[in-house]
Amino acid sequence: MFLLNYLPYVIALGIAAAIPGPGIAACVGKALGSGFRPAFYFTIGLIAGDLTYLTFAVLGLSAIATLFSGIFILIRYLGAAYLLWLAWSFWRAGIDPEKIQARQGSGFWPSVVGGYMLTLGNPKTIIFYMALLPTVVDLTAVSQLDFVMLAIATVAVLLAVVVPYIALASRARAFLTNPKALRILNRSAATAMAGAAAFIALRE
């Protein structure tokens, strides 16, 4: 792979990560309740979860992709439907500050494990690596160097996206509890989700 070949993955991951979902909501809750440092530890766990799914995708889906391409068509449409459901949910309600609770445990390991377990059970993350990743990365051609580069890109993109959220949550609580500001954030997220759903469904 040439360096520019990683760009579609970086863009796709950046968009997916920037859309507020369970991971972002949990990070915001962690930052609101415990401050920046525990939320950053939580983010490390989120990133570790993404790297786990990336590893599974590269090791497992590359073989499956050549034999069961029809399965990915089904997954793609299911992923698009799920994103449309998320878009509708965020348009109607989105992140509700009254429902955001700080998670138990603010130390390093409790926070990291909490973030990791949340990512492993996050349908949005699963759908990204199952449905969208094969459309932007040729999994049958990923070398060891490609995998390392994809892993580095994953860490960099997720840090660039999540850290501003937790910094904002830990320092600007008034913004995150302002109904008008939250409505703009939620509806912007809903629009982005709907656009992502259309991209997944219409992609050849």
C-alpha positions as CSV (number, residue, x, y, z in Angstrom):
1,M,0.0,0.0,0.0
2,F,1.1,3.5,-0.8
3,L,0.7,6.1,2.0
4,L,-2.2,7.7,0.2
5,N,-4.0,4.4,0.3
6,Y,-4.5,4.8,4.0
7,L,-6.4,8.1,3.5
8,P,-9.8,6.6,2.9
9,Y,-9.5,4.6,6.1
10,V,-8.4,7.6,8.1
11,I,-11.3,9.7,6.7
12,A,-13.9,7.0,7.3
13,L,-12.7,6.3,10.8
14,G,-12.6,10.0,11.6
15,I,-16.2,10.5,10.5
16,A,-17.4,7.4,12.4
17,A,-15.5,8.3,15.5
18,A,-16.7,12.0,15.4
19,I,-20.4,11.0,15.3
20,P,-21.5,11.0,19.0
21,G,-22.5,7.5,20.0
22,P,-22.2,5.2,23.1
23,G,-18.4,5.7,23.3
24,I,-18.5,9.5,23.1
25,A,-21.4,9.7,25.5
26,A,-19.5,7.5,28.0
27,C,-16.4,9.6,27.6
28,V,-18.4,12.8,28.2
29,G,-20.0,11.3,31.2
30,K,-16.6,10.2,32.6
31,A,-15.2,13.7,32.0
32,L,-18.2,15.4,33.6
33,G,-18.2,13.2,36.6
34,S,-14.4,12.5,37.2
35,G,-12.5,15.0,35.1
36,F,-10.1,14.9,32.2
37,R,-7.5,12.3,33.4
38,P,-10.0,9.4,34.1
39,A,-11.8,10.2,30.9
40,F,-8.4,10.0,29.0
41,Y,-7.8,6.6,30.6
42,F,-11.2,5.6,29.5
43,T,-10.3,6.7,26.0
44,I,-7.3,4.4,26.0
45,G,-9.6,1.5,26.6
46,L,-11.8,2.6,23.8
47,I,-8.8,2.7,21.5
48,A,-7.7,-0.7,22.6
49,G,-11.1,-2.1,21.7
50,D,-10.9,-0.6,18.2
51,L,-7.5,-2.1,17.8
52,T,-8.9,-5.5,18.8
53,Y,-11.6,-5.3,16.1
54,L,-9.1,-4.1,13.6
55,T,-6.9,-7.1,14.3
56,F,-9.9,-9.4,14.0
57,A,-10.9,-7.8,10.7
58,V,-7.4,-8.1,9.2
59,L,-6.8,-11.7,10.4
60,G,-10.3,-13.1,9.9
61,L,-12.4,-11.1,7.5
62,S,-9.7,-11.2,4.7
63,A,-10.3,-14.9,4.3
64,I,-14.1,-14.7,4.6
65,A,-14.3,-11.7,2.2
66,T,-13.1,-13.8,-0.8
67,L,-15.5,-16.7,0.0
68,F,-18.6,-15.1,1.4
69,S,-18.8,-11.7,-0.3
70,G,-22.6,-11.9,-0.2
71,I,-22.5,-11.8,3.6
72,F,-20.8,-8.4,3.5
73,I,-23.6,-7.1,1.3
74,L,-26.1,-8.1,3.9
75,I,-24.0,-6.7,6.7
76,R,-23.6,-3.4,4.8
77,Y,-27.4,-2.9,4.5
78,L,-27.9,-3.9,8.1
79,G,-25.2,-1.4,9.1
80,A,-26.9,1.3,7.0
81,A,-30.2,0.5,8.7
82,Y,-28.6,0.7,12.1
83,L,-27.0,4.1,11.3
84,L,-30.4,5.4,10.1
85,W,-31.9,4.3,13.4
86,L,-29.2,6.1,15.3
87,A,-29.8,9.2,13.2
88,W,-33.5,9.1,14.0
89,S,-32.7,8.6,17.7
90,F,-30.2,11.5,17.8
91,W,-32.6,13.8,15.9
92,R,-35.3,13.1,18.5
93,A,-33.2,13.1,21.6
94,G,-29.5,12.5,21.4
95,I,-27.2,12.9,24.4
96,D,-29.3,13.8,27.4
97,P,-27.1,15.4,30.1
98,E,-29.6,14.2,32.8
99,K,-28.9,10.6,31.8
100,I,-25.1,10.9,31.7
101,Q,-23.6,9.3,34.8
102,A,-20.0,9.0,35.7
103,R,-18.9,5.4,35.6
104,Q,-17.6,3.7,38.7
105,G,-13.9,3.7,39.2
106,S,-11.6,6.6,38.3
107,G,-8.3,4.9,38.5
108,F,-6.2,3.9,35.5
109,W,-7.2,0.2,35.2
110,P,-10.9,0.5,36.0
111,S,-11.2,3.3,33.5
112,V,-9.2,1.5,30.8
113,V,-11.2,-1.8,31.3
114,G,-14.4,0.2,31.3
115,G,-13.6,1.8,28.0
116,Y,-12.4,-1.5,26.5
117,M,-15.5,-3.4,27.4
118,L,-17.8,-0.7,26.2
119,T,-16.1,-0.8,22.8
120,L,-16.3,-4.6,22.5
121,G,-20.1,-4.3,23.0
122,N,-20.6,-1.2,20.9
123,P,-22.7,-2.1,17.8
124,K,-21.5,1.1,16.1
125,T,-17.8,0.0,16.4
126,I,-18.7,-3.6,15.3
127,I,-20.5,-2.3,12.2
128,F,-17.7,0.0,11.2
129,Y,-15.1,-2.8,11.2
130,M,-17.5,-5.4,9.7
131,A,-19.3,-3.3,7.1
132,L,-17.3,-0.2,6.3
133,L,-13.7,-1.3,6.7
134,P,-13.8,-3.8,3.8
135,T,-15.1,-1.0,1.5
136,V,-12.1,1.3,2.1
137,V,-9.3,-1.3,2.7
138,D,-8.5,-4.3,0.6
139,L,-8.3,-6.8,3.5
140,T,-6.8,-9.5,1.2
141,A,-3.7,-7.2,0.5
142,V,-2.9,-6.1,4.0
143,S,0.7,-6.8,4.9
144,Q,2.3,-6.7,8.3
145,L,3.6,-3.1,7.6
146,D,0.1,-2.1,6.4
147,F,-1.4,-3.4,9.7
148,V,1.1,-1.4,11.7
149,M,0.3,1.7,9.7
150,L,-3.4,1.1,10.1
151,A,-3.0,0.6,13.9
152,I,-1.0,3.9,14.2
153,A,-3.6,5.7,12.1
154,T,-6.4,4.3,14.3
155,V,-4.7,5.5,17.5
156,A,-4.0,9.0,16.0
157,V,-7.5,9.5,14.6
158,L,-9.3,8.4,17.8
159,L,-7.1,10.6,20.0
160,A,-7.7,13.5,17.7
161,V,-11.4,13.0,17.8
162,V,-12.1,12.0,21.4
163,V,-9.7,14.2,23.3
164,P,-11.5,17.5,22.3
165,Y,-14.8,16.0,23.5
166,I,-13.4,15.1,26.9
167,A,-11.5,18.4,27.2
168,L,-14.7,20.3,26.4
169,A,-16.7,18.1,28.8
170,S,-14.2,18.7,31.7
171,R,-13.8,22.4,31.2
172,A,-17.0,23.7,29.6
173,R,-19.8,22.0,31.5
174,A,-22.2,24.9,30.8
175,F,-22.1,24.2,27.0
176,L,-22.9,20.5,27.4
177,T,-25.9,21.3,29.6
178,N,-27.2,24.0,27.4
179,P,-30.3,22.7,25.6
180,K,-29.8,24.8,22.4
181,A,-26.2,23.8,22.1
182,L,-27.0,20.1,22.6
183,R,-29.8,20.3,20.1
184,I,-27.4,21.6,17.5
185,L,-24.9,18.9,18.3
186,N,-27.5,16.1,18.3
187,R,-29.0,17.1,14.9
188,S,-25.6,17.6,13.3
189,A,-24.8,14.1,14.5
190,A,-28.0,12.8,13.1
191,T,-27.3,14.3,9.7
192,A,-23.8,12.8,9.7
193,M,-25.2,9.4,10.6
194,A,-27.8,9.5,7.8
195,G,-25.0,10.5,5.3
196,A,-22.9,7.6,6.5
197,A,-25.8,5.2,6.1
198,A,-26.4,6.4,2.5
199,F,-22.6,6.0,1.8
200,I,-22.7,2.4,3.1
201,A,-25.9,1.5,1.3
202,L,-25.0,3.0,-2.1
203,R,-21.3,2.1,-2.2
204,E,-20.6,-0.5,-5.0
